[in-house]
Amino acid sequence: MSKILVFGHQNPDTDAIGAAIAFAYLQNTLREEDVEAVALGTPSEETQYALDHFGLKAPRVISTVKDETTNVMLVDHNEFQQSAADIAEANILAVVDHHRIANFETANPLYYRAEPVGCTSTIILKLYKEEQVAIPEPIAGIMLSAIISDTLLFKSPTCTPADIVAAKELAEICETDYQAYGLEMLKAGTNLSDKPASVLLDLDAKSFPMGEKNIRIGQINTVDLKEVFDRQAELEAAMVVENEKHGYDLFVLIVTNILDSDSELLVVGESKEKVEAAFNISLENNRALLKGVVSRKKQVVPQLTAAFS
């Protein structure tokens, strides 16, 4: 069998990269084939902070797989529009994920592990324990970082008791004060002032088909909402460009304050009334505050999906 590539979604967050690294290490322990963790984008500052802290090298970046291999494993995603450009041509051997299952099919049987937890790395920890494979400290560290990132240090409604237990177990392995480290890691990802609007929009963005519409949903984490919205005109102009360039009907940007766990929406494109209906809000100047909303997966995507159905 040829090389196997393991990767998370486009615009990878800390879980997409951390889960790929952890799952590739596990597979290399269990298999005779060469399994390599790669990424569909460069690490964010938050993710790079975690990699540096635990002495790990960032996976190399790819966009397609067919020139290297036909065999892949997916972590932290399954929807084809969020994956490698030629994913439909690849042989998917395994998926480990914690998102909805949509726009996904394979020609051959595969291993599929999906659980409704806050982070893919929580599931991968279970796989290590089931296979009785010891976790090296740096791998435990990047998995811990992934859980902290995806659950916003346990503040997100996606966080489950299993995520908290997993984080504490991993923190013991890598000998890390998860509260202190977690806050510093999250803050490392909020350095936004030197980034152009086009980069901010692409830091953590995913596309979702909803009804007959193609919706782009981006999320920016910050400690100061005003700092972001002082650049509203610049952001809106960039969102218009993205809609026209990629055929998005609607761009929804979620700007999340990680300290008080609230978000503010910025919406550009068609069907804004659907967004208002989804969250029972009225947009003013294309904006609306969403108290207590921090999770795209649980508090935004399902509501918009229902509104556009």
Backbone bond lengths (Angstrom), bond angles and torsions (degrees), N, CA, C in turn:
res aa  C-N    CA-C-N  psi(-1)  N-CA   C-N-CA  omega(-1)  CA-C   N-CA-C  phi
1 M - - - 1.471 - - 1.524 109.41 -
2 S 1.322 117.63 142.97 1.456 122.01 -178.99 1.520 110.67 -74.69
3 K 1.320 114.38 176.38 1.465 120.22 176.54 1.528 110.81 -52.77
4 I 1.332 115.17 147.07 1.462 121.80 176.21 1.526 108.18 -112.17
5 L 1.319 116.97 127.28 1.459 121.94 176.65 1.523 110.02 -101.14
6 V 1.308 116.17 136.16 1.465 122.81 177.89 1.521 107.73 -117.21
7 F 1.339 116.94 129.92 1.460 118.66 -179.90 1.516 111.38 -154.62
8 G 1.335 114.42 157.44 1.455 122.40 173.72 1.512 110.05 -95.89
9 H 1.324 116.91 -163.62 1.460 122.67 -173.31 1.525 112.49 -76.29
10 Q 1.335 114.96 168.76 1.461 121.37 172.89 1.525 109.65 -59.83
11 N 1.347 115.78 159.20 1.471 120.48 -175.46 1.524 109.61 47.41
12 P 1.329 116.96 59.78 1.467 120.14 -169.55 1.524 113.15 -64.19
13 D 1.327 114.52 138.02 1.454 121.00 171.60 1.528 108.08 -95.60
14 T 1.316 116.27 -171.43 1.459 119.72 -175.38 1.526 111.69 -66.17
15 D 1.322 117.88 -34.16 1.465 119.65 178.19 1.525 111.23 -71.32
16 A 1.324 117.97 -40.06 1.465 120.54 179.90 1.524 110.84 -59.47
17 I 1.330 116.79 -42.16 1.461 120.19 179.91 1.518 111.24 -80.65
18 G 1.325 117.30 -43.50 1.465 119.87 -179.61 1.517 112.82 -64.07
19 A 1.330 116.57 -41.83 1.463 120.50 179.27 1.526 110.99 -65.44
20 A 1.337 116.92 -37.67 1.463 120.10 178.18 1.524 110.65 -63.57
21 I 1.329 116.50 -45.11 1.462 120.51 179.16 1.526 110.64 -61.76
22 A 1.339 116.09 -46.32 1.462 120.34 -176.61 1.525 112.37 -68.38
23 F 1.337 116.39 -41.35 1.466 119.64 -178.26 1.531 110.65 -71.37
24 A 1.327 117.48 -36.66 1.466 120.54 177.20 1.523 110.61 -63.83
25 Y 1.334 117.19 -41.68 1.470 119.94 177.98 1.524 110.73 -61.94
26 L 1.323 116.44 -43.13 1.464 120.30 178.48 1.521 110.72 -61.63
27 Q 1.325 116.85 -46.17 1.461 120.54 -178.14 1.531 111.50 -65.72
28 N 1.319 117.77 -36.57 1.461 120.20 176.65 1.511 111.81 -65.92
29 T 1.323 116.48 -28.00 1.463 120.91 176.51 1.517 111.27 -73.74
30 L 1.336 116.54 -33.98 1.463 121.22 -173.73 1.524 113.58 -94.57
31 R 1.336 118.02 -21.63 1.459 121.83 -173.07 1.524 111.02 -114.51
32 E 1.324 115.45 163.36 1.459 121.56 173.77 1.527 111.04 -91.06
33 E 1.343 117.72 -19.49 1.460 120.94 -179.12 1.533 111.03 -73.00
34 D 1.324 114.85 162.42 1.456 122.21 175.32 1.523 108.51 -82.98
35 V 1.309 117.15 117.63 1.464 122.59 179.84 1.524 108.12 -115.63
36 E 1.320 116.91 124.55 1.461 121.22 -175.76 1.524 110.76 -122.91
37 A 1.320 115.66 131.56 1.465 120.91 172.23 1.522 109.18 -80.88
38 V 1.323 116.56 126.70 1.459 122.44 175.75 1.525 107.75 -128.31
39 A 1.324 116.68 179.29 1.466 120.16 -177.74 1.516 110.24 -139.88
40 L 1.325 116.20 150.40 1.460 122.18 178.10 1.526 110.58 -97.45
41 G 1.316 115.67 38.57 1.453 121.63 179.94 1.510 110.15 159.17
42 T 1.320 117.00 163.89 1.460 120.95 -179.38 1.530 110.54 -78.50
43 P 1.321 117.85 152.75 1.469 120.29 -179.71 1.528 111.73 -65.12
44 S 1.325 115.40 146.17 1.465 120.73 171.62 1.528 108.22 -71.37
45 E 1.323 116.29 170.97 1.468 119.77 177.63 1.528 110.91 -62.54
46 E 1.318 116.34 -36.99 1.467 119.07 176.41 1.522 110.78 -60.76
47 T 1.335 116.73 -48.84 1.454 120.92 -178.33 1.522 111.12 -65.08
48 Q 1.328 117.08 -41.41 1.462 120.09 179.26 1.522 110.67 -63.54
49 Y 1.330 116.33 -36.89 1.467 120.43 175.73 1.526 110.19 -58.02
50 A 1.326 116.24 -45.21 1.461 120.44 -179.83 1.528 111.56 -66.42
51 L 1.328 116.83 -43.69 1.467 120.13 179.04 1.524 110.55 -60.67
52 D 1.314 116.34 -45.47 1.467 120.49 -179.77 1.529 110.82 -64.13
53 H 1.324 115.87 -42.26 1.462 119.88 -177.53 1.520 111.84 -60.15
54 F 1.323 116.27 -36.96 1.467 119.64 -177.38 1.530 113.31 -104.22
55 G 1.335 116.25 13.22 1.449 120.63 172.62 1.512 115.11 67.07
56 L 1.311 116.69 36.39 1.464 121.50 -179.81 1.523 110.51 -109.54
57 K 1.317 115.84 147.30 1.451 122.06 177.37 1.528 109.44 -89.03
58 A 1.313 116.91 138.89 1.464 120.40 177.30 1.521 110.14 -65.08
59 P 1.321 118.55 138.35 1.470 120.74 176.40 1.526 110.34 -61.53
60 R 1.327 116.02 149.63 1.460 118.82 176.99 1.537 109.16 -67.97
61 V 1.312 114.92 153.45 1.462 121.48 -174.48 1.525 110.31 -96.38
62 I 1.339 116.26 133.68 1.456 122.75 175.34 1.523 108.48 -129.55
63 S 1.317 116.89 166.47 1.463 121.02 172.27 1.524 110.94 -125.76
64 T 1.350 116.69 -27.08 1.463 122.48 177.38 1.516 109.29 -131.29
65 V 1.328 116.73 162.97 1.467 120.34 -177.44 1.515 113.80 -118.47
66 K 1.343 118.95 -20.69 1.455 120.85 -168.03 1.520 114.02 -64.74
67 D 1.340 117.77 -23.37 1.462 119.85 178.53 1.522 112.19 -77.04
68 E 1.330 116.97 -13.19 1.462 120.94 -177.40 1.522 113.27 -112.04
69 T 1.323 116.43 -38.54 1.453 120.19 -172.95 1.527 109.58 -164.60
70 T 1.314 115.62 168.24 1.458 119.61 171.39 1.524 110.97 -108.14
71 N 1.331 116.75 -9.55 1.459 121.44 -171.77 1.522 112.11 -106.86
72 V 1.335 115.43 125.15 1.455 119.47 -178.07 1.528 110.26 -137.64
73 M 1.331 114.50 161.54 1.463 123.11 171.98 1.522 107.16 -130.36
74 L 1.312 116.66 135.91 1.458 121.52 -177.01 1.523 110.49 -107.37
75 V 1.309 115.94 137.62 1.465 121.21 172.34 1.518 108.98 -126.56
76 D 1.315 116.26 148.86 1.462 124.08 174.37 1.528 113.65 60.44
77 H 1.322 118.41 20.84 1.458 121.85 173.23 1.518 108.86 -173.34
78 N 1.327 114.81 161.72 1.456 120.18 171.21 1.527 111.36 -142.74
79 E 1.319 118.65 -23.55 1.458 121.12 -176.03 1.527 110.41 -68.26
80 F 1.322 115.89 129.29 1.457 121.10 -172.02 1.524 112.99 -60.98
81 Q 1.347 118.46 -33.99 1.458 119.70 -177.78 1.520 112.10 -69.96
82 Q 1.328 117.49 -11.88 1.462 121.61 178.11 1.528 112.03 -100.36
83 S 1.342 116.91 2.38 1.450 120.95 -171.03 1.523 111.59 -108.91
84 A 1.330 116.11 -164.10 1.462 121.30 177.58 1.523 109.86 -60.34
85 A 1.321 116.65 151.12 1.463 121.17 -174.68 1.518 112.69 -59.07
86 D 1.337 116.63 -32.56 1.467 120.85 -177.76 1.528 112.55 -110.64
87 I 1.330 116.62 29.77 1.468 120.12 -175.51 1.525 112.29 -60.21
88 A 1.332 118.19 -30.45 1.466 120.49 -179.01 1.527 111.89 -65.08
89 E 1.328 117.01 -19.74 1.458 121.45 -179.56 1.524 112.31 -94.04
90 A 1.317 117.44 -7.03 1.461 121.38 -175.84 1.530 111.24 -89.17
91 N 1.312 114.78 159.66 1.461 121.88 173.97 1.527 107.79 -95.22
92 I 1.319 116.65 105.54 1.470 120.99 -176.69 1.515 108.73 -85.18
93 L 1.325 115.78 114.21 1.460 121.56 -177.13 1.520 112.52 -86.37
94 A 1.333 116.16 -31.04 1.465 119.38 -174.97 1.520 110.27 -158.18
95 V 1.328 115.08 151.80 1.467 122.77 172.83 1.522 107.43 -135.43
96 V 1.325 116.14 132.31 1.469 121.49 170.22 1.522 106.11 -126.62
97 D 1.329 116.88 119.76 1.457 119.31 -168.61 1.519 111.06 -154.32
98 H 1.350 115.49 164.12 1.466 120.81 176.81 1.523 110.94 -132.55
99 H 1.327 117.06 18.95 1.460 121.93 179.22 1.527 111.47 -105.11
100 R 1.317 115.25 176.53 1.455 120.40 173.79 1.526 108.79 -61.68
101 I 1.321 117.21 157.53 1.457 122.02 175.80 1.526 107.55 -103.77
102 A 1.341 116.21 120.60 1.460 120.47 -177.66 1.521 109.53 -157.61
103 N 1.346 115.48 148.98 1.461 120.98 175.87 1.525 111.51 53.24
104 F 1.316 115.74 45.11 1.467 120.49 -174.02 1.519 109.28 -138.19
105 E 1.335 116.08 130.79 1.454 120.47 172.57 1.519 108.76 -157.86
106 T 1.323 115.88 154.98 1.459 121.38 178.51 1.522 109.58 -134.01
107 A 1.331 114.99 156.95 1.467 120.37 177.23 1.520 111.28 -83.48
108 N 1.334 116.63 -24.99 1.463 121.33 -175.34 1.524 111.01 -120.80
109 P 1.324 117.20 157.48 1.467 120.20 174.46 1.530 110.09 -60.38
110 L 1.307 115.86 155.20 1.460 119.56 -178.57 1.519 109.54 -151.30
111 Y 1.337 115.58 168.59 1.458 121.73 171.25 1.522 107.49 -87.29
112 Y 1.328 116.88 125.86 1.462 121.14 -179.11 1.519 108.58 -131.85
113 R 1.343 116.21 119.52 1.459 121.22 178.60 1.525 108.31 -124.78
114 A 1.289 116.38 111.76 1.464 121.68 178.33 1.516 109.04 -130.43
115 E 1.322 116.63 132.61 1.457 121.46 178.30 1.526 109.30 -138.17
116 P 1.327 117.75 145.86 1.469 121.19 -179.19 1.526 111.90 -82.00
117 V 1.321 115.77 65.72 1.460 121.89 177.17 1.519 108.48 -114.24
118 G 1.315 116.45 177.67 1.449 120.16 -174.40 1.509 115.36 -80.94
119 C 1.333 117.42 -12.67 1.461 119.86 -171.66 1.525 110.49 -156.54
120 T 1.326 116.76 139.15 1.459 121.00 177.48 1.524 111.22 -62.04
121 S 1.317 117.20 -35.14 1.462 119.76 -178.22 1.524 112.26 -64.62
122 T 1.317 117.65 -24.76 1.466 120.31 173.56 1.525 110.41 -63.07
123 I 1.322 116.37 -40.89 1.465 120.98 178.03 1.523 110.20 -67.81
124 I 1.320 116.53 -41.43 1.466 119.75 -178.03 1.523 110.74 -65.01
125 L 1.320 117.88 -34.69 1.466 119.35 174.02 1.521 110.27 -58.03
126 K 1.330 117.36 -41.56 1.466 120.41 177.28 1.524 110.83 -60.51
127 L 1.340 117.10 -38.90 1.461 120.49 -179.22 1.524 110.77 -65.48
128 Y 1.321 117.40 -40.89 1.470 120.75 176.01 1.529 110.44 -58.34
129 K 1.322 115.49 -44.12 1.470 119.54 -177.53 1.526 110.79 -69.70
130 E 1.326 116.85 -39.06 1.467 119.60 178.33 1.522 111.69 -64.08
131 E 1.329 116.77 -35.96 1.464 121.14 179.95 1.528 112.28 -89.60
132 Q 1.334 116.52 -1.70 1.464 123.02 179.71 1.532 111.53 55.95
133 V 1.324 115.07 46.62 1.458 121.83 177.80 1.530 108.43 -106.63
134 A 1.331 116.96 128.63 1.455 121.77 179.22 1.525 110.02 -71.01
135 I 1.317 116.49 142.67 1.468 121.64 -178.53 1.531 108.88 -99.34
136 P 1.331 118.25 119.60 1.470 120.18 175.25 1.524 110.84 -62.04
137 E 1.318 117.16 152.04 1.465 120.75 -176.78 1.532 113.19 -55.57
138 P 1.350 119.60 -46.61 1.472 118.04 -179.62 1.532 113.08 -62.74
139 I 1.329 116.92 -36.92 1.467 120.28 177.63 1.525 110.08 -65.81
140 A 1.328 116.14 -42.26 1.468 119.58 176.19 1.517 110.45 -60.67
141 G 1.329 116.85 -37.22 1.457 121.06 -179.21 1.512 113.19 -65.77
142 I 1.325 116.77 -42.60 1.469 118.39 -179.47 1.524 110.80 -73.64
143 M 1.334 118.03 -29.27 1.465 120.77 174.74 1.533 110.18 -68.98
144 L 1.323 116.67 -42.35 1.459 120.84 175.46 1.528 109.93 -58.67
145 S 1.323 116.27 -44.53 1.459 121.08 179.75 1.522 111.18 -59.99
146 A 1.329 116.38 -39.93 1.460 121.23 179.82 1.525 111.03 -62.61
147 I 1.323 116.66 -43.55 1.470 120.34 -179.69 1.527 110.19 -65.58
148 I 1.330 116.41 -43.83 1.465 119.90 178.00 1.525 110.24 -59.20
149 S 1.330 116.75 -43.50 1.458 121.53 -178.33 1.523 111.61 -64.82
150 D 1.323 116.71 -51.31 1.465 120.16 -175.70 1.524 113.12 -67.73
151 T 1.312 117.29 -29.18 1.464 120.01 -178.27 1.529 112.50 -101.77
152 L 1.346 116.72 4.28 1.466 121.00 -175.65 1.530 110.48 49.64
153 L 1.319 114.23 52.45 1.467 121.77 -179.61 1.528 110.77 55.59
154 F 1.338 113.95 46.26 1.468 124.90 174.39 1.531 114.41 74.26
155 K 1.341 117.74 9.46 1.467 120.33 179.87 1.523 113.34 -87.87
156 S 1.315 117.40 -18.52 1.461 120.35 -176.61 1.521 111.14 -74.12
157 P 1.335 117.79 145.58 1.470 119.76 176.38 1.520 112.65 -67.38
158 T 1.322 117.74 -11.87 1.469 119.82 175.64 1.521 111.62 -77.08
159 C 1.317 116.65 -15.68 1.469 120.23 -178.13 1.523 110.33 -67.88
160 T 1.330 115.56 134.07 1.461 121.57 178.28 1.527 109.39 -117.33
161 P 1.329 117.35 165.31 1.466 118.78 174.97 1.521 112.73 -55.62
162 A 1.328 116.82 -32.85 1.468 119.85 179.23 1.521 111.50 -63.94
163 D 1.329 117.36 -35.83 1.465 120.44 178.40 1.530 111.05 -66.19
164 I 1.318 116.31 -41.45 1.469 120.24 -178.95 1.520 110.23 -66.30
165 V 1.315 116.52 -44.55 1.472 120.75 178.37 1.525 110.22 -61.29
166 A 1.339 116.24 -43.75 1.461 120.62 -179.58 1.524 110.85 -63.30
167 A 1.335 117.07 -44.02 1.460 120.46 -179.38 1.520 111.10 -61.08
168 K 1.313 116.97 -43.69 1.464 120.21 -179.68 1.529 110.97 -65.50
169 E 1.318 117.21 -38.71 1.462 120.80 178.33 1.528 110.94 -65.53
170 L 1.328 116.19 -43.61 1.463 120.43 179.66 1.527 110.82 -67.74
171 A 1.334 117.31 -36.21 1.462 121.12 178.68 1.526 111.09 -62.45
172 E 1.323 116.10 -36.02 1.463 119.80 176.72 1.520 111.05 -66.05
173 I 1.322 116.33 -41.36 1.467 120.25 -178.64 1.527 110.73 -63.62
174 C 1.334 116.68 -43.24 1.471 119.89 -177.38 1.525 112.54 -95.49
175 E 1.325 116.09 6.39 1.466 122.55 174.99 1.535 111.48 52.98
176 T 1.316 114.81 57.92 1.464 121.30 -175.07 1.527 110.29 -127.25
177 D 1.328 116.05 135.46 1.464 121.83 170.37 1.527 106.84 -76.01
178 Y 1.333 116.99 98.70 1.462 119.94 -169.88 1.522 112.92 -66.11
179 Q 1.333 117.87 -29.58 1.470 119.02 179.54 1.517 111.29 -68.64
180 A 1.315 117.08 -50.54 1.456 120.74 -178.50 1.527 110.92 -67.56
181 Y 1.317 116.03 -47.61 1.466 119.84 179.64 1.529 110.79 -62.33
182 G 1.323 116.48 -43.27 1.455 120.83 -176.46 1.509 112.66 -60.12
183 L 1.323 117.72 -42.40 1.460 120.82 -179.83 1.524 110.71 -65.44
184 E 1.332 117.07 -41.28 1.460 120.28 178.40 1.526 111.38 -65.42
185 M 1.326 116.64 -39.32 1.460 120.05 179.62 1.524 110.90 -65.14
186 L 1.331 117.03 -45.26 1.462 120.44 179.65 1.527 111.01 -63.04
187 K 1.312 117.31 -39.94 1.461 120.64 178.81 1.525 111.31 -65.28
188 A 1.338 116.36 -31.78 1.470 120.20 179.63 1.519 111.20 -61.81
189 G 1.330 116.53 -25.63 1.457 120.65 -179.23 1.508 114.59 -88.90
190 T 1.341 117.67 5.18 1.465 120.28 -176.22 1.521 112.40 -108.88
191 N 1.315 117.90 14.82 1.464 121.52 176.67 1.519 108.74 -81.42
192 L 1.321 116.78 96.29 1.464 121.44 -169.53 1.524 114.44 -112.31
193 S 1.305 118.02 -17.25 1.465 120.91 -167.90 1.519 113.76 -62.72
194 D 1.338 117.88 -29.48 1.460 120.16 -175.69 1.526 113.22 -94.10
195 K 1.329 117.31 7.36 1.459 120.90 -176.48 1.529 110.45 -103.91
196 P 1.332 117.93 133.12 1.472 119.82 174.96 1.517 110.99 -66.39
197 A 1.319 116.57 160.70 1.467 121.51 -176.47 1.520 111.82 -57.64
198 S 1.333 116.96 -39.87 1.469 119.72 -178.79 1.512 111.61 -60.75
199 V 1.324 117.02 -34.74 1.476 121.03 178.20 1.519 110.19 -72.97
200 L 1.322 117.27 -42.60 1.467 120.59 179.46 1.532 110.75 -58.37
201 L 1.327 116.50 -41.31 1.462 120.51 -178.14 1.514 112.18 -65.94
202 D 1.327 116.81 -25.76 1.459 121.43 -173.84 1.523 112.79 -101.69
203 L 1.330 117.93 1.19 1.460 120.26 -177.92 1.526 111.77 -59.79
204 D 1.313 115.56 -45.09 1.475 120.82 -178.81 1.521 107.37 -149.13
205 A 1.324 116.14 82.30 1.464 120.90 -175.80 1.518 110.29 -132.32
206 K 1.322 115.47 143.10 1.455 121.73 179.06 1.527 108.92 -137.16
207 S 1.329 115.25 152.33 1.461 121.26 178.58 1.519 109.66 -103.82
208 F 1.340 116.52 141.77 1.451 121.80 -178.44 1.524 110.07 -137.24
209 P 1.337 118.29 121.64 1.464 118.99 169.92 1.520 109.08 -74.02
210 M 1.323 116.61 127.52 1.464 121.48 -179.81 1.515 107.84 -133.67
211 G 1.307 116.50 112.28 1.443 119.84 -173.11 1.515 109.22 61.03
212 E 1.316 116.26 -124.94 1.462 120.61 177.88 1.525 111.51 -99.96
213 K 1.305 117.48 10.16 1.465 121.42 -176.22 1.527 111.39 -108.87
214 N 1.332 114.60 153.75 1.458 122.25 175.52 1.520 107.42 -110.14
215 I 1.326 116.42 110.67 1.463 121.81 -172.15 1.524 109.87 -108.89
216 R 1.303 115.56 131.00 1.463 122.02 174.46 1.515 108.13 -103.89
217 I 1.323 116.80 126.67 1.463 121.39 -179.73 1.518 108.89 -123.51
218 G 1.325 115.72 114.85 1.453 121.42 177.83 1.514 110.60 -109.88
219 Q 1.330 115.54 157.37 1.462 119.50 178.59 1.520 109.25 -138.74
220 I 1.317 115.06 135.52 1.462 122.54 176.60 1.519 107.86 -122.45
221 N 1.312 117.12 128.77 1.460 121.56 174.23 1.521 109.44 -96.27
222 T 1.317 116.13 138.49 1.455 121.09 -177.11 1.522 109.62 -149.16
223 V 1.314 116.04 168.38 1.461 121.03 169.68 1.527 109.81 -110.07
224 D 1.340 117.07 4.24 1.468 121.39 -177.56 1.529 109.09 -150.77
225 L 1.337 116.90 98.74 1.460 120.36 179.74 1.528 111.74 -59.91
226 K 1.321 117.07 -37.40 1.454 120.22 -178.16 1.522 111.38 -60.57
227 E 1.316 117.16 -38.74 1.463 120.56 -179.54 1.527 110.94 -58.30
228 V 1.323 116.27 -37.65 1.464 120.66 179.84 1.523 110.58 -74.86
229 F 1.328 117.15 -46.99 1.465 120.04 -173.37 1.519 113.09 -78.78
230 D 1.321 118.16 -8.68 1.455 119.85 167.98 1.528 110.68 -64.35
231 R 1.335 115.91 -17.11 1.467 122.15 -179.81 1.533 110.98 -108.39
232 Q 1.335 116.57 26.26 1.461 120.00 -174.65 1.524 112.85 -57.85
233 A 1.319 117.84 -44.99 1.461 119.88 -178.20 1.528 111.04 -61.43
234 E 1.313 115.86 -41.48 1.460 121.08 178.45 1.524 110.87 -64.24
235 L 1.326 116.34 -42.61 1.463 120.89 179.35 1.522 111.13 -64.99
236 E 1.326 116.89 -44.78 1.459 120.24 -179.67 1.526 111.63 -61.73
237 A 1.312 116.16 -41.87 1.468 119.48 178.78 1.528 110.95 -62.37
238 A 1.312 116.60 -40.67 1.463 120.68 178.72 1.525 111.32 -68.29
239 M 1.335 117.29 -34.84 1.461 121.09 178.13 1.527 111.06 -66.73
240 V 1.330 117.04 -38.61 1.464 121.17 175.87 1.523 109.96 -60.63
241 V 1.324 116.56 -44.28 1.469 121.11 178.94 1.517 110.50 -61.13
242 E 1.321 117.16 -44.89 1.461 121.02 -179.93 1.529 110.98 -62.67
243 N 1.316 117.39 -42.68 1.465 120.86 178.87 1.530 111.04 -60.17
244 E 1.306 115.74 -45.59 1.465 120.00 -178.12 1.528 111.28 -69.93
245 K 1.301 117.11 -39.73 1.465 121.89 -175.92 1.517 112.17 -69.50
246 H 1.334 116.85 -39.97 1.465 120.50 -172.35 1.524 113.79 -109.44
247 G 1.325 117.40 0.00 1.449 119.80 178.45 1.513 114.32 75.68
248 Y 1.333 117.23 27.84 1.461 119.83 174.91 1.533 108.62 -77.25
249 D 1.314 116.57 135.62 1.458 119.87 175.12 1.520 111.63 -79.09
250 L 1.324 115.01 -28.47 1.460 120.12 -175.25 1.524 108.82 -150.84
251 F 1.338 116.01 137.30 1.460 121.57 174.15 1.521 107.54 -116.28
252 V 1.327 116.25 119.83 1.462 122.35 178.12 1.522 107.91 -112.61
253 L 1.306 116.70 117.85 1.457 121.74 177.95 1.522 109.71 -105.99
254 I 1.327 115.94 125.04 1.457 122.30 178.33 1.523 107.79 -104.13
255 V 1.311 117.54 117.54 1.461 121.64 178.26 1.525 107.10 -106.66
256 T 1.325 116.18 113.78 1.460 121.83 -170.19 1.521 111.44 -110.37
257 N 1.324 115.82 126.64 1.459 121.80 172.71 1.526 108.01 -85.21
258 I 1.330 116.60 110.38 1.465 120.01 -174.30 1.523 112.69 -73.55
259 L 1.327 117.28 -12.63 1.461 119.69 -178.87 1.519 111.91 -86.14
260 D 1.356 117.48 -38.50 1.470 118.95 -178.74 1.528 113.48 -110.20
261 S 1.347 116.78 1.36 1.475 122.46 173.17 1.524 113.07 61.64
262 D 1.328 117.09 38.04 1.458 122.72 171.27 1.526 108.58 -119.13
263 S 1.340 116.03 161.35 1.456 120.72 177.24 1.515 109.75 -134.53
264 E 1.325 115.10 157.38 1.451 121.42 171.86 1.520 108.40 -125.05
265 L 1.325 116.21 135.20 1.457 122.04 179.80 1.521 110.75 -90.21
266 L 1.338 114.74 145.89 1.451 122.14 166.32 1.524 106.19 -128.90
267 V 1.331 117.04 123.66 1.464 121.67 -169.21 1.528 109.84 -124.37
268 V 1.341 116.11 129.02 1.460 121.87 178.31 1.526 108.81 -135.52
269 G 1.345 116.11 128.56 1.458 119.74 177.00 1.514 112.43 130.83
270 E 1.335 115.37 -160.28 1.459 122.11 -177.24 1.527 111.87 -80.73
271 S 1.329 114.89 163.51 1.473 122.88 168.21 1.523 113.36 60.08
272 K 1.323 116.59 39.87 1.458 118.77 178.29 1.521 111.72 -62.72
273 E 1.349 115.90 -26.55 1.464 118.86 178.28 1.522 111.97 -63.02
274 K 1.334 116.72 -26.68 1.468 120.55 177.34 1.529 110.01 -69.17
275 V 1.314 115.80 -37.34 1.466 119.87 177.48 1.520 109.73 -65.61
276 E 1.322 116.40 -42.90 1.466 120.00 178.79 1.520 111.09 -61.74
277 A 1.337 116.41 -41.64 1.463 119.96 179.12 1.522 111.34 -67.57
278 A 1.333 117.37 -36.62 1.465 121.30 -177.25 1.522 111.59 -62.28
279 F 1.334 116.38 -36.65 1.463 119.71 -174.24 1.531 112.67 -115.14
280 N 1.345 116.50 6.04 1.457 121.16 -179.42 1.523 110.64 53.68
281 I 1.320 115.12 52.94 1.464 121.98 -178.02 1.527 109.33 -130.84
282 S 1.309 115.60 169.94 1.462 122.14 169.79 1.521 107.57 -121.24
283 L 1.309 116.31 122.35 1.457 120.41 178.23 1.518 109.77 -74.32
284 E 1.292 116.74 132.49 1.449 123.02 174.11 1.520 107.79 -124.24
285 N 1.328 115.19 121.42 1.468 119.93 -175.80 1.528 109.91 57.24
286 N 1.344 115.32 37.36 1.470 123.71 179.17 1.525 113.72 67.77
287 R 1.343 117.17 15.00 1.466 120.78 -175.14 1.523 111.10 -126.54
288 A 1.346 114.33 156.18 1.468 120.16 171.95 1.521 108.69 -160.16
289 L 1.321 115.94 141.17 1.458 121.64 177.71 1.517 109.70 -85.13
290 L 1.331 116.83 134.80 1.460 123.00 175.72 1.524 108.05 -117.65
291 K 1.323 115.84 98.63 1.460 120.38 -178.99 1.524 110.45 -66.34
292 G 1.321 116.16 132.95 1.458 121.45 175.19 1.513 114.86 74.40
293 V 1.319 118.44 7.44 1.468 121.12 -179.57 1.524 109.40 -97.43
294 V 1.329 116.13 122.67 1.472 121.15 178.20 1.522 112.15 -134.83
295 S 1.326 117.56 -15.09 1.460 121.10 -172.24 1.523 111.92 -108.75
296 R 1.318 117.02 116.13 1.463 120.89 173.69 1.520 110.17 -63.40
297 K 1.326 117.01 -43.45 1.460 122.21 -174.05 1.525 112.41 -63.47
298 K 1.320 117.00 -40.88 1.463 120.24 -172.36 1.518 113.63 -104.99
299 Q 1.326 118.14 -28.66 1.457 120.48 -171.96 1.523 113.94 -112.49
300 V 1.327 117.32 -1.53 1.461 119.88 -179.18 1.527 111.71 -127.48
301 V 1.311 117.11 -56.41 1.480 120.36 -175.90 1.531 112.35 -59.43
302 P 1.334 121.17 -49.02 1.460 119.27 -179.27 1.534 113.24 -61.45
303 Q 1.329 116.29 -38.97 1.459 120.36 -178.76 1.528 111.30 -67.08
304 L 1.330 116.68 -42.66 1.456 119.89 177.91 1.522 111.60 -68.93
305 T 1.324 116.83 -38.55 1.475 121.11 178.01 1.519 110.05 -58.37
306 A 1.327 116.64 -44.84 1.455 120.88 179.20 1.534 111.19 -63.75
307 A 1.319 116.03 -40.94 1.466 119.61 -178.02 1.517 112.26 -68.24
308 F 1.315 117.74 -31.74 1.464 121.08 -178.01 1.525 112.98 -92.94
309 S 1.315 117.39 -4.67 1.472 120.02 -180.00 1.524 110.69 -73.15
